Every structure is written in C-alpha cells, then in structure tokens.
Amino acid sequence: LNTSQIMDKFSFVTINTHGLRDQSKVNEIIEYCKLKCFDFVLLQETHFANKKDVLQFERQWNGNAYWSYGKWHSCGVGILVRKNINVNVSSFFHDFEGRLIMINFSFQKCNYRLVNVYCHNDGRDRKEFLSSLDRYLSGNVNVIIGGDFNYVDDISLDKCGGNPCRGDTGKIEMSVMCNNFH
C-alpha cells in the first residue's frame, strides 16, 4: 500500500486544541473523536507539560497515545491511535519543544511514518522549522504529515480578518518540502 491507499483504510484528523487544561474540553474532544471513529488523532497546542498532565486524558482515550510535551500555556503535540486498529507502532520520536512528534508503524507489511507538527506563529521561526523537517521525512517509508502549520496557502481564499498582507510566511518552504517528498 502506498500513502494514498492507506488514507482510504484509516481515518485521520488534526485538531488544534488551544489547550487541554479544561476537563470539559478534554471530554468533548475525546467523545468527538470516538463518535467519529477516527483511527489517528493529531493534537496540537495541548499545553501538556509532563506525564502527570496526560494521565487522565490517556485513561479516557483508552487507546495508545504519544506525546511531545510543551509548556503549561503553549505548545505540546500528541498522536492518538484508536484502540483495536491493526497497526504495529515500532517507534516514536519527539522534539523537546512540543512542536513535533512522529510514529513509525507498519500495516500489511508496509512501513509508514505519521508526523504531527505545530509550527511557530512567528514567520521567521516558522520558515526555519519547516526547512528543518526534511530530515524527518526521508527514508524508505511512506510519510503522512499533518498538524497546524500556522500559515495559509492563499491569503485571498484562506484568510479572513487580521492583516490582509500577512499569513503566508512558510508557503515557499512547504512547497519545496512537498515537491521534494512527493
């Protein structure tokens, strides 16, 4: 199976949570993901800072969870894998800023890498971050990448409000990355 074929086999969702410190928000997100039967959930901006922060969340999720901790009021990313799906997660990697996490898994004798990112709000930092992602996308593996890239591809179509001339910083770096690994 190639990457497009696995997208037909599994369901993926990416959610910027804007913080999971509120138990009612945790309940809402978990119930929504369970109701929709998402197989893989990519969470950004969890604001989870350590293992203690995620314990209650993991008990409620009742599946596998992988985390890159952020700070109490910023960052943090996670990948949730629904219980009882037939994949074998062989390894995972995370940064130490709460902006990147990836899992390597196999399904039907094919290897995949699922990468979840939370890009910086600052344009210069975002460009640098996006330019650095190629090292996580290379190798003999099918890559699926998602997350919150904090930019829009087309300001006239994808943006409403704010400064009408800002918001697409990172577009070129993302285009280069996609062309290199397509």
C-alpha positions as CSV (number, residue, x, y, z in Angstrom):
1,L,0.0,0.0,0.0
2,N,1.2,3.5,-0.7
3,T,0.3,6.6,1.2
4,S,-2.8,7.4,-0.8
5,Q,-4.1,3.8,-0.3
6,I,-3.6,3.9,3.4
7,M,-5.6,7.1,3.6
8,D,-8.5,5.0,2.3
9,K,-8.0,2.4,5.0
10,F,-7.8,4.7,8.0
11,S,-9.3,8.0,9.2
12,F,-7.1,10.9,10.3
13,V,-8.0,14.1,12.0
14,T,-5.9,17.0,13.2
15,I,-7.1,19.3,16.0
16,N,-5.6,22.4,17.4
17,T,-7.0,22.1,20.9
18,H,-5.8,25.6,22.2
19,G,-5.0,23.9,25.5
20,L,-6.4,20.8,27.3
21,R,-6.3,22.1,30.8
22,D,-10.1,22.2,31.0
23,Q,-11.6,18.8,31.7
24,S,-14.8,19.6,29.8
25,K,-12.8,20.4,26.7
26,V,-10.9,17.1,27.2
27,N,-14.3,15.2,27.4
28,E,-15.6,17.0,24.4
29,I,-12.6,16.2,22.2
30,I,-12.4,12.6,23.3
31,E,-16.1,12.0,22.8
32,Y,-16.0,13.7,19.3
33,C,-13.0,11.5,18.2
34,K,-14.7,8.3,19.5
35,L,-18.0,9.2,17.9
36,K,-16.4,9.8,14.5
37,C,-14.2,6.7,15.0
38,F,-11.0,8.4,14.0
39,D,-8.2,6.0,13.8
40,F,-5.4,8.5,14.2
41,V,-5.8,11.9,16.0
42,L,-3.1,14.5,15.7
43,L,-3.4,17.1,18.5
44,Q,-1.6,20.4,18.6
45,E,-1.2,23.0,21.4
46,T,-2.2,20.6,24.1
47,H,-0.3,22.6,26.8
48,F,0.6,19.3,28.4
49,A,4.0,19.8,30.2
50,N,4.7,16.3,31.6
51,K,3.4,12.8,32.0
52,K,1.3,13.7,35.0
53,D,-0.7,16.1,32.8
54,V,-1.7,13.4,30.3
55,L,-2.6,10.6,32.7
56,Q,-6.3,11.4,32.9
57,F,-6.5,12.1,29.2
58,E,-5.0,8.7,28.4
59,R,-7.4,6.9,30.8
60,Q,-10.3,8.4,29.0
61,W,-8.9,7.8,25.5
62,N,-8.3,4.1,26.1
63,G,-6.0,3.7,23.2
64,N,-2.4,4.4,22.5
65,A,-1.1,7.9,23.0
66,Y,2.3,9.5,22.1
67,W,3.3,13.0,23.3
68,S,5.8,15.8,22.9
69,Y,5.4,18.0,25.9
70,G,5.2,21.7,25.6
71,K,4.8,24.3,28.3
72,W,1.9,25.0,30.7
73,H,0.5,27.6,28.4
74,S,1.9,26.8,25.0
75,C,2.9,24.1,22.5
76,G,2.6,20.4,23.1
77,V,1.6,17.8,20.4
78,G,0.3,14.3,20.5
79,I,-0.8,11.4,18.4
80,L,-3.6,9.2,19.5
81,V,-4.1,5.8,18.0
82,R,-7.6,4.2,18.3
83,K,-7.8,1.0,20.3
84,N,-8.0,-2.2,18.3
85,I,-6.8,-1.0,14.9
86,N,-4.4,-3.4,13.3
87,V,-1.2,-1.4,13.1
88,N,2.1,-2.1,14.8
89,V,3.8,1.0,16.1
90,S,7.5,0.2,16.1
91,S,9.0,3.5,17.3
92,F,8.3,7.1,18.0
93,F,10.3,10.3,18.2
94,H,9.6,13.8,19.6
95,D,11.3,17.1,19.9
96,F,11.8,18.8,23.2
97,E,9.8,21.9,22.4
98,G,6.4,20.3,21.9
99,R,6.3,21.1,18.2
100,L,6.9,17.7,16.6
101,I,6.1,14.1,17.1
102,M,6.2,11.1,14.8
103,I,5.4,7.5,15.0
104,N,6.6,4.7,12.7
105,F,4.2,2.0,12.2
106,S,3.5,-0.9,9.8
107,F,0.3,-2.1,8.2
108,Q,0.0,-5.0,5.8
109,K,3.8,-5.3,5.5
110,C,4.3,-1.7,4.6
111,N,6.1,0.9,6.7
112,Y,4.6,4.4,7.4
113,R,5.6,7.5,9.3
114,L,3.0,9.7,10.8
115,V,4.3,13.2,11.6
116,N,2.4,15.8,13.6
117,V,3.7,19.4,13.7
118,Y,2.8,22.6,15.4
119,C,4.6,25.4,13.6
120,H,5.6,28.7,15.2
121,N,3.4,31.7,15.0
122,D,6.4,33.9,14.2
123,G,7.2,33.8,10.4
124,R,11.0,33.6,10.7
125,D,10.8,30.8,13.2
126,R,8.1,29.0,11.1
127,K,10.3,29.2,7.9
128,E,13.3,27.7,9.8
129,F,11.1,25.0,11.4
130,L,9.6,24.0,8.0
131,S,13.0,24.0,6.4
132,S,14.3,21.6,9.0
133,L,11.5,19.0,8.6
134,D,13.1,17.2,5.6
135,R,15.3,15.0,8.0
136,Y,12.1,13.5,9.5
137,L,10.5,12.8,6.1
138,S,13.3,11.0,4.4
139,G,14.0,7.3,4.3
140,N,12.4,4.2,2.9
141,V,9.0,4.8,4.4
142,N,5.6,6.3,3.3
143,V,5.1,9.6,5.1
144,I,1.9,11.2,6.3
145,I,2.3,14.7,7.7
146,G,-0.4,16.8,9.4
147,G,-0.8,19.4,12.1
148,D,-1.1,23.1,12.5
149,F,1.3,24.8,10.0
150,N,0.2,28.4,11.1
151,Y,0.1,29.8,7.6
152,V,-2.4,29.9,4.8
153,D,-1.5,28.9,1.2
154,D,-3.6,31.6,-0.4
155,I,-4.3,34.7,1.6
156,S,-7.2,35.8,-0.7
157,L,-9.0,32.5,-0.3
158,D,-8.0,31.2,3.1
159,K,-7.8,34.2,5.3
160,C,-10.5,36.3,6.9
161,G,-9.5,39.1,9.3
162,G,-6.2,40.3,10.6
163,N,-3.6,41.9,8.4
164,P,-4.5,41.1,4.8
165,C,-0.9,41.1,3.8
166,R,0.4,38.6,6.4
167,G,-0.2,34.9,7.0
168,D,1.5,33.0,4.1
169,T,5.1,33.0,5.5
170,G,6.2,29.4,5.1
171,K,4.4,28.8,1.9
172,I,7.5,28.5,-0.2
173,E,9.3,26.2,2.4
174,M,6.2,24.0,2.5
175,S,6.0,23.9,-1.3
176,V,9.7,22.9,-1.6
177,M,9.2,20.2,1.1
178,C,6.2,18.8,-0.7
179,N,7.9,18.8,-4.1
180,N,11.0,17.0,-2.6
181,F,9.0,14.2,-1.0
182,H,6.0,13.8,-3.3
